[in-house]
Amino acid sequence: MKTNGNTRKYAAEQGLAEEEALKKGMEEKSKEFVEKGAEVYAKD
């Protein structure tokens, strides 16, 4: 599955275990979402 491969690659690049990489990635995406206005549908 592509997502698992991406997770493993991200974990390796960050020097993290896969579970830690998932948590960190979700935290980063959450921050990005809030910075962009926390809107479900982006305004063009």
PDB file of all heavy atoms in Angstrom:
ATOM      1  N   MET A   1       0.841  -1.179   0.000  1.00  0.00           N
ATOM      2  CA  MET A   1       0.000   0.000   0.000  1.00  0.00           C
ATOM      3  C   MET A   1       0.884   1.239   0.000  1.00  0.00           C
ATOM      4  O   MET A   1       1.826   1.340   0.765  1.00  0.00           O
ATOM      5  CB  MET A   1      -0.916  -0.035   1.224  1.00  0.00           C
ATOM      6  CG  MET A   1      -1.902   1.073   1.290  1.00  0.00           C
ATOM      7  SD  MET A   1      -2.962   0.812   2.726  1.00  0.00           S
ATOM      8  CE  MET A   1      -4.392   1.656   2.183  1.00  0.00           C
ATOM      9  N   LYS A   2       0.596   2.177  -0.841  1.00  0.00           N
ATOM     10  CA  LYS A   2       1.433   3.358  -1.017  1.00  0.00           C
ATOM     11  C   LYS A   2       1.573   4.169   0.268  1.00  0.00           C
ATOM     12  O   LYS A   2       2.657   4.620   0.595  1.00  0.00           O
ATOM     13  CB  LYS A   2       0.878   4.232  -2.137  1.00  0.00           C
ATOM     14  CG  LYS A   2       1.765   5.412  -2.440  1.00  0.00           C
ATOM     15  CD  LYS A   2       1.263   6.213  -3.610  1.00  0.00           C
ATOM     16  CE  LYS A   2       2.202   7.374  -3.869  1.00  0.00           C
ATOM     17  NZ  LYS A   2       1.795   8.180  -4.982  1.00  0.00           N
ATOM     18  N   THR A   3       0.493   4.335   1.007  1.00  0.00           N
ATOM     19  CA  THR A   3       0.545   5.127   2.238  1.00  0.00           C
ATOM     20  C   THR A   3       1.567   4.550   3.208  1.00  0.00           C
ATOM     21  O   THR A   3       2.351   5.285   3.788  1.00  0.00           O
ATOM     22  CB  THR A   3      -0.843   5.184   2.909  1.00  0.00           C
ATOM     23  OG1 THR A   3      -1.756   5.746   1.981  1.00  0.00           O
ATOM     24  CG2 THR A   3      -0.817   6.036   4.152  1.00  0.00           C
ATOM     25  N   ASN A   4       1.599   3.232   3.369  1.00  0.00           N
ATOM     26  CA  ASN A   4       2.564   2.618   4.267  1.00  0.00           C
ATOM     27  C   ASN A   4       3.983   2.882   3.803  1.00  0.00           C
ATOM     28  O   ASN A   4       4.866   3.145   4.605  1.00  0.00           O
ATOM     29  CB  ASN A   4       2.319   1.118   4.391  1.00  0.00           C
ATOM     30  CG  ASN A   4       1.051   0.817   5.157  1.00  0.00           C
ATOM     31  OD1 ASN A   4       0.564   1.632   5.907  1.00  0.00           O
ATOM     32  ND2 ASN A   4       0.520  -0.363   4.943  1.00  0.00           N
ATOM     33  N   GLY A   5       4.208   2.822   2.508  1.00  0.00           N
ATOM     34  CA  GLY A   5       5.527   3.104   1.959  1.00  0.00           C
ATOM     35  C   GLY A   5       5.927   4.537   2.228  1.00  0.00           C
ATOM     36  O   GLY A   5       7.077   4.822   2.583  1.00  0.00           O
ATOM     37  N   ASN A   6       5.003   5.454   2.055  1.00  0.00           N
ATOM     38  CA  ASN A   6       5.273   6.870   2.334  1.00  0.00           C
ATOM     39  C   ASN A   6       5.569   7.079   3.804  1.00  0.00           C
ATOM     40  O   ASN A   6       6.452   7.862   4.154  1.00  0.00           O
ATOM     41  CB  ASN A   6       4.097   7.745   1.910  1.00  0.00           C
ATOM     42  CG  ASN A   6       3.936   7.838   0.416  1.00  0.00           C
ATOM     43  OD1 ASN A   6       4.840   7.512  -0.339  1.00  0.00           O
ATOM     44  ND2 ASN A   6       2.781   8.280  -0.025  1.00  0.00           N
ATOM     45  N   THR A   7       4.845   6.380   4.669  1.00  0.00           N
ATOM     46  CA  THR A   7       5.065   6.500   6.109  1.00  0.00           C
ATOM     47  C   THR A   7       6.451   5.990   6.478  1.00  0.00           C
ATOM     48  O   THR A   7       7.174   6.635   7.226  1.00  0.00           O
ATOM     49  CB  THR A   7       3.991   5.718   6.895  1.00  0.00           C
ATOM     50  OG1 THR A   7       2.716   6.242   6.544  1.00  0.00           O
ATOM     51  CG2 THR A   7       4.197   5.862   8.386  1.00  0.00           C
ATOM     52  N   ARG A   8       6.825   4.857   5.919  1.00  0.00           N
ATOM     53  CA  ARG A   8       8.155   4.298   6.203  1.00  0.00           C
ATOM     54  C   ARG A   8       9.254   5.236   5.716  1.00  0.00           C
ATOM     55  O   ARG A   8      10.245   5.456   6.408  1.00  0.00           O
ATOM     56  CB  ARG A   8       8.316   2.936   5.532  1.00  0.00           C
ATOM     57  CG  ARG A   8       7.577   1.847   6.233  1.00  0.00           C
ATOM     58  CD  ARG A   8       7.898   0.478   5.627  1.00  0.00           C
ATOM     59  NE  ARG A   8       6.842  -0.431   5.959  1.00  0.00           N
ATOM     60  CZ  ARG A   8       5.840  -0.764   5.159  1.00  0.00           C
ATOM     61  NH1 ARG A   8       5.767  -0.293   3.947  1.00  0.00           N
ATOM     62  NH2 ARG A   8       4.900  -1.591   5.563  1.00  0.00           N
ATOM     63  N   LYS A   9       9.070   5.809   4.539  1.00  0.00           N
ATOM     64  CA  LYS A   9      10.062   6.738   3.978  1.00  0.00           C
ATOM     65  C   LYS A   9      10.171   7.980   4.860  1.00  0.00           C
ATOM     66  O   LYS A   9      11.269   8.423   5.184  1.00  0.00           O
ATOM     67  CB  LYS A   9       9.666   7.126   2.555  1.00  0.00           C
ATOM     68  CG  LYS A   9      10.636   8.072   1.893  1.00  0.00           C
ATOM     69  CD  LYS A   9      10.193   8.431   0.483  1.00  0.00           C
ATOM     70  CE  LYS A   9      11.126   9.467  -0.103  1.00  0.00           C
ATOM     71  NZ  LYS A   9      10.645   9.979  -1.374  1.00  0.00           N
ATOM     72  N   TYR A  10       9.036   8.560   5.242  1.00  0.00           N
ATOM     73  CA  TYR A  10       9.021   9.734   6.106  1.00  0.00           C
ATOM     74  C   TYR A  10       9.690   9.419   7.440  1.00  0.00           C
ATOM     75  O   TYR A  10      10.503  10.206   7.932  1.00  0.00           O
ATOM     76  CB  TYR A  10       7.576  10.195   6.331  1.00  0.00           C
ATOM     77  CG  TYR A  10       7.446  11.405   7.228  1.00  0.00           C
ATOM     78  CD1 TYR A  10       7.682  12.677   6.744  1.00  0.00           C
ATOM     79  CD2 TYR A  10       7.077  11.272   8.566  1.00  0.00           C
ATOM     80  CE1 TYR A  10       7.559  13.790   7.561  1.00  0.00           C
ATOM     81  CE2 TYR A  10       6.962  12.368   9.391  1.00  0.00           C
ATOM     82  CZ  TYR A  10       7.200  13.634   8.875  1.00  0.00           C
ATOM     83  OH  TYR A  10       7.090  14.719   9.700  1.00  0.00           O
ATOM     84  N   ALA A  11       9.386   8.274   8.015  1.00  0.00           N
ATOM     85  CA  ALA A  11       9.975   7.873   9.297  1.00  0.00           C
ATOM     86  C   ALA A  11      11.487   7.769   9.166  1.00  0.00           C
ATOM     87  O   ALA A  11      12.229   8.259  10.028  1.00  0.00           O
ATOM     88  CB  ALA A  11       9.389   6.545   9.763  1.00  0.00           C
ATOM     89  N   ALA A  12      11.949   7.161   8.094  1.00  0.00           N
ATOM     90  CA  ALA A  12      13.391   7.018   7.886  1.00  0.00           C
ATOM     91  C   ALA A  12      14.056   8.376   7.719  1.00  0.00           C
ATOM     92  O   ALA A  12      15.123   8.635   8.286  1.00  0.00           O
ATOM     93  CB  ALA A  12      13.653   6.140   6.664  1.00  0.00           C
ATOM     94  N   GLU A  13      13.427   9.260   6.951  1.00  0.00           N
ATOM     95  CA  GLU A  13      13.986  10.597   6.727  1.00  0.00           C
ATOM     96  C   GLU A  13      14.051  11.403   8.019  1.00  0.00           C
ATOM     97  O   GLU A  13      14.960  12.204   8.214  1.00  0.00           O
ATOM     98  CB  GLU A  13      13.149  11.355   5.700  1.00  0.00           C
ATOM     99  CG  GLU A  13      13.273  10.822   4.296  1.00  0.00           C
ATOM    100  CD  GLU A  13      12.279  11.435   3.332  1.00  0.00           C
ATOM    101  OE1 GLU A  13      11.365  12.178   3.775  1.00  0.00           O
ATOM    102  OE2 GLU A  13      12.406  11.170   2.127  1.00  0.00           O
ATOM    103  N   GLN A  14      13.070  11.206   8.900  1.00  0.00           N
ATOM    104  CA  GLN A  14      13.000  11.948  10.146  1.00  0.00           C
ATOM    105  C   GLN A  14      13.735  11.252  11.289  1.00  0.00           C
ATOM    106  O   GLN A  14      13.858  11.796  12.374  1.00  0.00           O
ATOM    107  CB  GLN A  14      11.533  12.168  10.548  1.00  0.00           C
ATOM    108  CG  GLN A  14      10.727  12.957   9.546  1.00  0.00           C
ATOM    109  CD  GLN A  14      11.204  14.379   9.400  1.00  0.00           C
ATOM    110  OE1 GLN A  14      11.452  15.063  10.387  1.00  0.00           O
ATOM    111  NE2 GLN A  14      11.359  14.829   8.171  1.00  0.00           N
ATOM    112  N   GLY A  15      14.180  10.024  11.052  1.00  0.00           N
ATOM    113  CA  GLY A  15      14.854   9.254  12.090  1.00  0.00           C
ATOM    114  C   GLY A  15      13.913   8.834  13.205  1.00  0.00           C
ATOM    115  O   GLY A  15      14.276   8.826  14.379  1.00  0.00           O
ATOM    116  N   LEU A  16      12.672   8.489  12.836  1.00  0.00           N
ATOM    117  CA  LEU A  16      11.635   8.142  13.807  1.00  0.00           C
ATOM    118  C   LEU A  16      11.112   6.736  13.562  1.00  0.00           C
ATOM    119  O   LEU A  16      11.236   6.203  12.460  1.00  0.00           O
ATOM    120  CB  LEU A  16      10.451   9.114  13.678  1.00  0.00           C
ATOM    121  CG  LEU A  16      10.729  10.595  13.848  1.00  0.00           C
ATOM    122  CD1 LEU A  16       9.512  11.393  13.431  1.00  0.00           C
ATOM    123  CD2 LEU A  16      11.115  10.905  15.275  1.00  0.00           C
ATOM    124  N   ALA A  17      10.475   6.172  14.598  1.00  0.00           N
ATOM    125  CA  ALA A  17       9.726   4.933  14.432  1.00  0.00           C
ATOM    126  C   ALA A  17       8.470   5.286  13.635  1.00  0.00           C
ATOM    127  O   ALA A  17       8.020   6.434  13.634  1.00  0.00           O
ATOM    128  CB  ALA A  17       9.353   4.355  15.787  1.00  0.00           C
ATOM    129  N   GLU A  18       7.874   4.306  12.966  1.00  0.00           N
ATOM    130  CA  GLU A  18       6.693   4.588  12.138  1.00  0.00           C
ATOM    131  C   GLU A  18       5.560   5.223  12.933  1.00  0.00           C
ATOM    132  O   GLU A  18       4.919   6.160  12.467  1.00  0.00           O
ATOM    133  CB  GLU A  18       6.218   3.316  11.446  1.00  0.00           C
ATOM    134  CG  GLU A  18       7.138   2.892  10.332  1.00  0.00           C
ATOM    135  CD  GLU A  18       6.654   1.663   9.607  1.00  0.00           C
ATOM    136  OE1 GLU A  18       5.435   1.508   9.414  1.00  0.00           O
ATOM    137  OE2 GLU A  18       7.517   0.853   9.237  1.00  0.00           O
ATOM    138  N   GLU A  19       5.305   4.724  14.135  1.00  0.00           N
ATOM    139  CA  GLU A  19       4.220   5.281  14.952  1.00  0.00           C
ATOM    140  C   GLU A  19       4.494   6.743  15.305  1.00  0.00           C
ATOM    141  O   GLU A  19       3.604   7.581  15.252  1.00  0.00           O
ATOM    142  CB  GLU A  19       4.043   4.455  16.225  1.00  0.00           C
ATOM    143  CG  GLU A  19       2.777   4.805  16.985  1.00  0.00           C
ATOM    144  CD  GLU A  19       2.492   3.827  18.100  1.00  0.00           C
ATOM    145  OE1 GLU A  19       2.608   2.612  17.883  1.00  0.00           O
ATOM    146  OE2 GLU A  19       2.145   4.308  19.195  1.00  0.00           O
ATOM    147  N   GLU A  20       5.736   7.044  15.649  1.00  0.00           N
ATOM    148  CA  GLU A  20       6.109   8.430  15.959  1.00  0.00           C
ATOM    149  C   GLU A  20       5.981   9.310  14.721  1.00  0.00           C
ATOM    150  O   GLU A  20       5.558  10.464  14.811  1.00  0.00           O
ATOM    151  CB  GLU A  20       7.547   8.495  16.471  1.00  0.00           C
ATOM    152  CG  GLU A  20       7.761   7.875  17.830  1.00  0.00           C
ATOM    153  CD  GLU A  20       9.234   7.852  18.192  1.00  0.00           C
ATOM    154  OE1 GLU A  20       9.980   7.111  17.534  1.00  0.00           O
ATOM    155  OE2 GLU A  20       9.608   8.583  19.118  1.00  0.00           O
ATOM    156  N   ALA A  21       6.360   8.764  13.566  1.00  0.00           N
ATOM    157  CA  ALA A  21       6.269   9.509  12.318  1.00  0.00           C
ATOM    158  C   ALA A  21       4.821   9.843  11.990  1.00  0.00           C
ATOM    159  O   ALA A  21       4.523  10.957  11.550  1.00  0.00           O
ATOM    160  CB  ALA A  21       6.893   8.711  11.176  1.00  0.00           C
ATOM    161  N   LEU A  22       3.909   8.891  12.218  1.00  0.00           N
ATOM    162  CA  LEU A  22       2.486   9.154  11.984  1.00  0.00           C
ATOM    163  C   LEU A  22       1.991  10.292  12.874  1.00  0.00           C
ATOM    164  O   LEU A  22       1.304  11.203  12.419  1.00  0.00           O
ATOM    165  CB  LEU A  22       1.652   7.895  12.239  1.00  0.00           C
ATOM    166  CG  LEU A  22       1.757   6.812  11.187  1.00  0.00           C
ATOM    167  CD1 LEU A  22       1.095   5.538  11.676  1.00  0.00           C
ATOM    168  CD2 LEU A  22       1.144   7.272   9.885  1.00  0.00           C
ATOM    169  N   LYS A  23       2.361  10.242  14.146  1.00  0.00           N
ATOM    170  CA  LYS A  23       1.937  11.287  15.088  1.00  0.00           C
ATOM    171  C   LYS A  23       2.492  12.640  14.670  1.00  0.00           C
ATOM    172  O   LYS A  23       1.766  13.628  14.620  1.00  0.00           O
ATOM    173  CB  LYS A  23       2.392  10.935  16.504  1.00  0.00           C
ATOM    174  CG  LYS A  23       1.940  11.924  17.539  1.00  0.00           C
ATOM    175  CD  LYS A  23       2.370  11.511  18.939  1.00  0.00           C
ATOM    176  CE  LYS A  23       1.933  12.586  19.922  1.00  0.00           C
ATOM    177  NZ  LYS A  23       2.386  12.310  21.269  1.00  0.00           N
ATOM    178  N   LYS A  24       3.781  12.686  14.345  1.00  0.00           N
ATOM    179  CA  LYS A  24       4.405  13.951  13.955  1.00  0.00           C
ATOM    180  C   LYS A  24       3.788  14.483  12.663  1.00  0.00           C
ATOM    181  O   LYS A  24       3.514  15.677  12.547  1.00  0.00           O
ATOM    182  CB  LYS A  24       5.908  13.758  13.779  1.00  0.00           C
ATOM    183  CG  LYS A  24       6.620  15.043  13.451  1.00  0.00           C
ATOM    184  CD  LYS A  24       8.122  14.866  13.370  1.00  0.00           C
ATOM    185  CE  LYS A  24       8.771  16.199  13.007  1.00  0.00           C
ATOM    186  NZ  LYS A  24      10.188  16.089  12.800  1.00  0.00           N
ATOM    187  N   GLY A  25       3.570  13.598  11.697  1.00  0.00           N
ATOM    188  CA  GLY A  25       2.971  14.008  10.435  1.00  0.00           C
ATOM    189  C   GLY A  25       1.574  14.576  10.624  1.00  0.00           C
ATOM    190  O   GLY A  25       1.214  15.585  10.012  1.00  0.00           O
ATOM    191  N   MET A  26       0.787  13.951  11.488  1.00  0.00           N
ATOM    192  CA  MET A  26      -0.559  14.452  11.761  1.00  0.00           C
ATOM    193  C   MET A  26      -0.507  15.805  12.463  1.00  0.00           C
ATOM    194  O   MET A  26      -1.312  16.691  12.181  1.00  0.00           O
ATOM    195  CB  MET A  26      -1.367  13.443  12.582  1.00  0.00           C
ATOM    196  CG  MET A  26      -1.730  12.196  11.808  1.00  0.00           C
ATOM    197  SD  MET A  26      -2.711  12.532  10.322  1.00  0.00           S
ATOM    198  CE  MET A  26      -4.224  13.099  11.062  1.00  0.00           C
ATOM    199  N   GLU A  27       0.443  15.980  13.366  1.00  0.00           N
ATOM    200  CA  GLU A  27       0.596  17.263  14.043  1.00  0.00           C
ATOM    201  C   GLU A  27       0.958  18.358  13.040  1.00  0.00           C
ATOM    202  O   GLU A  27       0.422  19.465  13.099  1.00  0.00           O
ATOM    203  CB  GLU A  27       1.663  17.176  15.135  1.00  0.00           C
ATOM    204  CG  GLU A  27       1.221  16.376  16.342  1.00  0.00           C
ATOM    205  CD  GLU A  27       2.340  16.085  17.330  1.00  0.00           C
ATOM    206  OE1 GLU A  27       3.512  16.455  17.063  1.00  0.00           O
ATOM    207  OE2 GLU A  27       2.043  15.478  18.379  1.00  0.00           O
ATOM    208  N   GLU A  28       1.853  18.043  12.103  1.00  0.00           N
ATOM    209  CA  GLU A  28       2.242  19.013  11.081  1.00  0.00           C
ATOM    210  C   GLU A  28       1.064  19.375  10.184  1.00  0.00           C
ATOM    211  O   GLU A  28       0.846  20.544   9.861  1.00  0.00           O
ATOM    212  CB  GLU A  28       3.391  18.456  10.240  1.00  0.00           C
ATOM    213  CG  GLU A  28       4.699  18.382  10.988  1.00  0.00           C
ATOM    214  CD  GLU A  28       5.798  17.700  10.192  1.00  0.00           C
ATOM    215  OE1 GLU A  28       5.578  17.305   9.028  1.00  0.00           O
ATOM    216  OE2 GLU A  28       6.903  17.551  10.763  1.00  0.00           O
ATOM    217  N   LYS A  29       0.296  18.373   9.773  1.00  0.00           N
ATOM    218  CA  LYS A  29      -0.869  18.633   8.921  1.00  0.00           C
ATOM    219  C   LYS A  29      -1.937  19.429   9.665  1.00  0.00           C
ATOM    220  O   LYS A  29      -2.588  20.293   9.088  1.00  0.00           O
ATOM    221  CB  LYS A  29      -1.462  17.329   8.381  1.00  0.00           C
ATOM    222  CG  LYS A  29      -0.652  16.727   7.277  1.00  0.00           C
ATOM    223  CD  LYS A  29      -0.611  17.670   6.089  1.00  0.00           C
ATOM    224  CE  LYS A  29       0.111  17.080   4.921  1.00  0.00           C
ATOM    225  NZ  LYS A  29       0.165  18.027   3.788  1.00  0.00           N
ATOM    226  N   SER A  30      -2.096  19.156  10.953  1.00  0.00           N
ATOM    227  CA  SER A  30      -3.059  19.898  11.766  1.00  0.00           C
ATOM    228  C   SER A  30      -2.667  21.369  11.833  1.00  0.00           C
ATOM    229  O   SER A  30      -3.501  22.260  11.660  1.00  0.00           O
ATOM    230  CB  SER A  30      -3.137  19.299  13.171  1.00  0.00           C
ATOM    231  OG  SER A  30      -4.010  20.040  13.979  1.00  0.00           O
ATOM    232  N   LYS A  31      -1.393  21.616  12.057  1.00  0.00           N
ATOM    233  CA  LYS A  31      -0.897  22.995  12.122  1.00  0.00           C
ATOM    234  C   LYS A  31      -1.105  23.694  10.780  1.00  0.00           C
ATOM    235  O   LYS A  31      -1.568  24.826  10.726  1.00  0.00           O
ATOM    236  CB  LYS A  31       0.582  22.984  12.498  1.00  0.00           C
ATOM    237  CG  LYS A  31       1.175  24.358  12.639  1.00  0.00           C
ATOM    238  CD  LYS A  31       2.636  24.283  13.047  1.00  0.00           C
ATOM    239  CE  LYS A  31       3.230  25.687  13.105  1.00  0.00           C
ATOM    240  NZ  LYS A  31       4.663  25.661  13.345  1.00  0.00           N
ATOM    241  N   GLU A  32      -0.782  22.999   9.688  1.00  0.00           N
ATOM    242  CA  GLU A  32      -0.961  23.548   8.346  1.00  0.00           C
ATOM    243  C   GLU A  32      -2.431  23.888   8.094  1.00  0.00           C
ATOM    244  O   GLU A  32      -2.754  24.944   7.549  1.00  0.00           O
ATOM    245  CB  GLU A  32      -0.476  22.526   7.321  1.00  0.00           C
ATOM    246  CG  GLU A  32      -0.605  22.954   5.887  1.00  0.00           C
ATOM    247  CD  GLU A  32      -0.176  21.869   4.919  1.00  0.00           C
ATOM    248  OE1 GLU A  32       0.706  21.058   5.256  1.00  0.00           O
ATOM    249  OE2 GLU A  32      -0.753  21.836   3.810  1.00  0.00           O
ATOM    250  N   PHE A  33      -3.329  23.014   8.507  1.00  0.00           N
ATOM    251  CA  PHE A  33      -4.767  23.220   8.337  1.00  0.00           C
ATOM    252  C   PHE A  33      -5.223  24.491   9.056  1.00  0.00           C
ATOM    253  O   PHE A  33      -5.924  25.320   8.488  1.00  0.00           O
ATOM    254  CB  PHE A  33      -5.516  21.992   8.877  1.00  0.00           C
ATOM    255  CG  PHE A  33      -7.015  22.103   8.828  1.00  0.00           C
ATOM    256  CD1 PHE A  33      -7.691  22.078   7.631  1.00  0.00           C
ATOM    257  CD2 PHE A  33      -7.752  22.208   9.998  1.00  0.00           C
ATOM    258  CE1 PHE A  33      -9.082  22.161   7.583  1.00  0.00           C
ATOM    259  CE2 PHE A  33      -9.127  22.291   9.971  1.00  0.00           C
ATOM    260  CZ  PHE A  33      -9.806  22.272   8.759  1.00  0.00           C
ATOM    261  N   VAL A  34      -4.782  24.665  10.291  1.00  0.00           N
ATOM    262  CA  VAL A  34      -5.168  25.844  11.076  1.00  0.00           C
ATOM    263  C   VAL A  34      -4.584  27.110  10.451  1.00  0.00           C
ATOM    264  O   VAL A  34      -5.263  28.133  10.340  1.00  0.00           O
ATOM    265  CB  VAL A  34      -4.733  25.694  12.553  1.00  0.00           C
ATOM    266  CG1 VAL A  34      -4.928  26.986  13.320  1.00  0.00           C
ATOM    267  CG2 VAL A  34      -5.516  24.564  13.213  1.00  0.00           C
ATOM    268  N   GLU A  35      -3.324  27.047  10.016  1.00  0.00           N
ATOM    269  CA  GLU A  35      -2.681  28.212   9.404  1.00  0.00           C
ATOM    270  C   GLU A  35      -3.381  28.654   8.126  1.00  0.00           C
ATOM    271  O   GLU A  35      -3.366  29.833   7.783  1.00  0.00           O
ATOM    272  CB  GLU A  35      -1.213  27.905   9.108  1.00  0.00           C
ATOM    273  CG  GLU A  35      -0.350  27.846  10.351  1.00  0.00           C
ATOM    274  CD  GLU A  35       1.068  27.378  10.070  1.00  0.00           C
ATOM    275  OE1 GLU A  35       1.377  26.952   8.933  1.00  0.00           O
ATOM    276  OE2 GLU A  35       1.880  27.427  11.022  1.00  0.00           O
ATOM    277  N   LYS A  36      -4.019  27.713   7.443  1.00  0.00           N
ATOM    278  CA  LYS A  36      -4.716  28.034   6.198  1.00  0.00           C
ATOM    279  C   LYS A  36      -6.177  28.404   6.442  1.00  0.00           C
ATOM    280  O   LYS A  36      -6.955  28.496   5.501  1.00  0.00           O
ATOM    281  CB  LYS A  36      -4.617  26.867   5.217  1.00  0.00           C
ATOM    282  CG  LYS A  36      -3.219  26.697   4.681  1.00  0.00           C
ATOM    283  CD  LYS A  36      -3.151  25.611   3.647  1.00  0.00           C
ATOM    284  CE  LYS A  36      -1.757  25.523   3.059  1.00  0.00           C
ATOM    285  NZ  LYS A  36      -1.672  24.521   1.996  1.00  0.00           N
ATOM    286  N   GLY A  37      -6.555  28.597   7.697  1.00  0.00           N
ATOM    287  CA  GLY A  37      -7.895  29.056   8.007  1.00  0.00           C
ATOM    288  C   GLY A  37      -8.836  28.018   8.553  1.00  0.00           C
ATOM    289  O   GLY A  37      -9.987  28.320   8.836  1.00  0.00           O
ATOM    290  N   ALA A  38      -8.409  26.782   8.685  1.00  0.00           N
ATOM    291  CA  ALA A  38      -9.209  25.700   9.264  1.00  0.00           C
ATOM    292  C   ALA A  38     -10.551  25.531   8.548  1.00  0.00           C
ATOM    293  O   ALA A  38     -11.552  25.207   9.159  1.00  0.00           O
ATOM    294  CB  ALA A  38      -9.398  25.902  10.764  1.00  0.00           C
ATOM    295  N   GLU A  39     -10.558  25.754   7.251  1.00  0.00           N
ATOM    296  CA  GLU A  39     -11.763  25.581   6.459  1.00  0.00           C
ATOM    297  C   GLU A  39     -11.705  24.220   5.765  1.00  0.00           C
ATOM    298  O   GLU A  39     -10.675  23.843   5.207  1.00  0.00           O
ATOM    299  CB  GLU A  39     -11.880  26.673   5.400  1.00  0.00           C
ATOM    300  CG  GLU A  39     -12.092  28.064   5.970  1.00  0.00           C
ATOM    301  CD  GLU A  39     -13.477  28.267   6.566  1.00  0.00           C
ATOM    302  OE1 GLU A  39     -14.440  27.643   6.069  1.00  0.00           O
ATOM    303  OE2 GLU A  39     -13.586  29.050   7.515  1.00  0.00           O
ATOM    304  N   VAL A  40     -12.812  23.495   5.785  1.00  0.00           N
ATOM    305  CA  VAL A  40     -12.860  22.190   5.138  1.00  0.00           C
ATOM    306  C   VAL A  40     -12.731  22.358   3.623  1.00  0.00           C
ATOM    307  O   VAL A  40     -12.037  21.603   2.968  1.00  0.00           O
ATOM    308  CB  VAL A  40     -14.159  21.436   5.488  1.00  0.00           C
ATOM    309  CG1 VAL A  40     -14.267  20.137   4.718  1.00  0.00           C
ATOM    310  CG2 VAL A  40     -14.215  21.175   6.985  1.00  0.00           C
ATOM    311  N   TYR A  41     -13.353  23.354   3.080  1.00  0.00           N
ATOM    312  CA  TYR A  41     -13.275  23.642   1.640  1.00  0.00           C
ATOM    313  C   TYR A  41     -12.451  24.906   1.453  1.00  0.00           C
ATOM    314  O   TYR A  41     -12.836  25.977   1.921  1.00  0.00           O
ATOM    315  CB  TYR A  41     -14.661  23.800   1.041  1.00  0.00           C
ATOM    316  CG  TYR A  41     -15.479  22.531   1.151  1.00  0.00           C
ATOM    317  CD1 TYR A  41     -16.449  22.385   2.128  1.00  0.00           C
ATOM    318  CD2 TYR A  41     -15.245  21.476   0.280  1.00  0.00           C
ATOM    319  CE1 TYR A  41     -17.174  21.202   2.250  1.00  0.00           C
ATOM    320  CE2 TYR A  41     -15.972  20.292   0.393  1.00  0.00           C
ATOM    321  CZ  TYR A  41     -16.930  20.162   1.373  1.00  0.00           C
ATOM    322  OH  TYR A  41     -17.629  19.003   1.470  1.00  0.00           O
ATOM    323  N   ALA A  42     -11.316  24.779   0.782  1.00  0.00           N
ATOM    324  CA  ALA A  42     -10.439  25.922   0.561  1.00  0.00           C
ATOM    325  C   ALA A  42     -11.101  26.907  -0.390  1.00  0.00           C
ATOM    326  O   ALA A  42     -11.748  26.531  -1.368  1.00  0.00           O
ATOM    327  CB  ALA A  42      -9.102  25.465  -0.016  1.00  0.00           C
ATOM    328  N   LYS A  43     -10.912  28.185  -0.107  1.00  0.00           N
ATOM    329  CA  LYS A  43     -11.427  29.234  -0.977  1.00  0.00           C
ATOM    330  C   LYS A  43     -10.395  29.510  -2.043  1.00  0.00           C
ATOM    331  O   LYS A  43      -9.215  29.638  -1.780  1.00  0.00           O
ATOM    332  CB  LYS A  43     -11.701  30.491  -0.168  1.00  0.00           C
ATOM    333  CG  LYS A  43     -12.764  30.286   0.880  1.00  0.00           C
ATOM    334  CD  LYS A  43     -12.930  31.492   1.763  1.00  0.00           C
ATOM    335  CE  LYS A  43     -13.928  31.180   2.865  1.00  0.00           C
ATOM    336  NZ  LYS A  43     -14.009  32.225   3.852  1.00  0.00           N
ATOM    337  N   ASP A  44     -10.830  29.609  -3.293  1.00  0.00           N
ATOM    338  CA  ASP A  44      -9.901  29.849  -4.408  1.00  0.00           C
ATOM    339  C   ASP A  44      -9.589  31.300  -4.555  1.00  0.00           C
ATOM    340  O   ASP A  44     -10.151  32.203  -4.299  1.00  0.00           O
ATOM    341  CB  ASP A  44     -10.485  29.306  -5.711  1.00  0.00           C
ATOM    342  CG  ASP A  44     -10.558  27.788  -5.682  1.00  0.00           C
ATOM    343  OD1 ASP A  44      -9.701  27.168  -5.022  1.00  0.00           O
ATOM    344  OD2 ASP A  44     -11.455  27.251  -6.327  1.00  0.00           O
TER     345      ASP A  44
END
